[in-house]
Amino acid sequence: MAAKANKEAPVPPKAEAKAKALKAKKHRIKQAVKKLCDIDVAKVNTLIRPDGVEKACVPLAPDYDALDVANKIGII
């Protein structure tokens, strides 16, 4: 007799990505911003919206000017 196959529903890729993204801790977000944009961060504020999307607001350290950072990363 063949063994029964596990009949658990597979996790959709989007749900798995959301679950991994929601596990991002504030210190990891701070490190990522510092590495990607080469700037110092004062602190990290996060919120999870009702639809499950996590947002992060990253205030800059006092010695950084927002316009200089925007020019550096290509927004302006």
C-alpha positions, -999 to +999 in steps of 0.1 A: +000+000+000+013+035-009+017+061+018-009+088+019+002+121+005+002+151+028-030+171+018-021+204+033-028+234+011+004+250-003+011+285+009+007+310-019+040+329-027+025+363-019+013+352+015+047+337+022+065+370+011+042+390+033+048+368+063+086+372+058+083+409+053+063+413+085+090+396+104+115+424+096+126+439+129+134+476+134+172+470+137+172+451+104+153+480+087+178+505+101+208+484+089+192+481+054+187+518+051+222+525+063+236+500+038+215+510+008+215+548+011+247+552+031+230+575+057+225+573+095+190+568+109+177+584+141+151+557+147+126+535+129+088+537+132+068+509+118+031+502+114+011+474+100-019+485+080-053+468+082-046+451+048-015+435+062+012+457+046+040+468+069+053+504+065+084+519+079+091+556+085+128+564+090+137+598+104+172+609+096+199+616+121+202+653+130+234+658+110+218+648+076+198+672+054+167+656+038+173+674+005+209+662+003+197+626+009+169+630-017+195+641-043+218+613-034+193+586-038+178+601-070+144+614-059+151+650-069 
